[in-house]
Amino acid sequence: MKPIFTGKIDNIEHFLKTQLSFVENSSSLKDNITNDIIIESIINYMENNFEYYKATVTDKTTKEEKLMIDRRTSAKKTFENLHFYNTNNEITSIFESIKETQSNIEEIIIEPTHFDLIYYRKGGEFKFHSDTISPENPGINYHFYTLLIGLVDTDKGGETLIVNSNTNKILSYPESAQKYKYVFFPSDEKHAGSKIEEGIKLCFKFDAWIKFKTHEIEDKPISFETAALQDLIKNIISSNKYIYNNILKTNRIYMAN
């Protein structure tokens, strides 16, 4: 299973203020308002427009977006790239901090087309699913990831649940339901947003690509006694005896870890 990252974001004030343009009467709010007032305004807006922004689910067969309240009950507002580019410095700082502590990460690229604001009422949830992978893969060794940033402390419930693909055990990450904390996980792993038992949940969702560093190639002697290798040698003999003779001379082949 690919690694999962959690942490806390310190500076989110500028990010929140740049999102106020969609909130009604936001022009009347002063520049020196606190984060709590901004978040309260966003909550009120999402609550008042819940039906309009009700989140859909992608049908795996038809690829169509459908309302499936038995699988997902939340509201989702999508921001296009103009908002995104005005605010991505603070999100980039999260990825930079992850890279500083994880030596096996070469690069993290934010998916530039959009990001989402997701709002759950009491009783809301998103049952187990795996996300649709973006077709715009930047290249070899890149893996599609999801970043969830919590904006409020949910009273009870709302944890991100992720199935460990190696053990089949369900892992629980409360960060997406905690104020200014985040969880960053592989999108293709089966995951869920647990039911909100008390309170609400409000979080930002970003898509990103992680490129892990490739393993260095080492010179390792190996045995020629396994059946698979014996078949390989037979194929080499029949196709190119020159290559086979060189292998016998060195008595080793080069393999990547």
Stockholm file with secondary structure:
# STOCKHOLM 1.0

chainA/1-257         MKPIFTGKIDNIEHFLKTQLSFVENSSSLKDNITNDIIIESIINYMENNFEYYKATVTDKTTKEEKLMIDRRTSAKKTFENLHFYNTNNEITSIFESIKETQSNIEEIIIEPTHFDLIYYRKGGEFKFHSDTISPENPGINYHFYTLLIGLVDTDKGGETLIVNSNTNKILSYPESAQKYKYVFFPSDEKHAGSKIEEGIKLCFKFDAWIKFKTHEIEDKPISFETAALQDLIKNIISSNKYIYNNILKTNRIYMAN
#=GR chainA/1-257 SS CCCCEEEECCCCHHHHHTTGGGSTTGGGSCTTCCHHHHHHHHHHHHHHTTTTTBCCEECTTTCCEECCTTTBCCEEEEEEHHHHHHHHHHHHHHHHHHHHHCTTEEEEEECTTEEEEEEECTTCCEEEECCCCCSCCCSTTEEEEEEEEECSCCSEECCEEEECTTTCCEEEEGGGGSTTEEEEEETTSCEEECCEEESCEEEEEEEEEEEECCCCEEEECCCSCSHHHHHHHHHHHHHCHHHHHHHHHHTCEEEEC
#=GC SS_cons         CCCCEEEECCCCHHHHHTTGGGSTTGGGSCTTCCHHHHHHHHHHHHHHTTTTTBCCEECTTTCCEECCTTTBCCEEEEEEHHHHHHHHHHHHHHHHHHHHHCTTEEEEEECTTEEEEEEECTTCCEEEECCCCCSCCCSTTEEEEEEEEECSCCSEECCEEEECTTTCCEEEEGGGGSTTEEEEEETTSCEEECCEEESCEEEEEEEEEEEECCCCEEEECCCSCSHHHHHHHHHHHHHCHHHHHHHHHHTCEEEEC
//
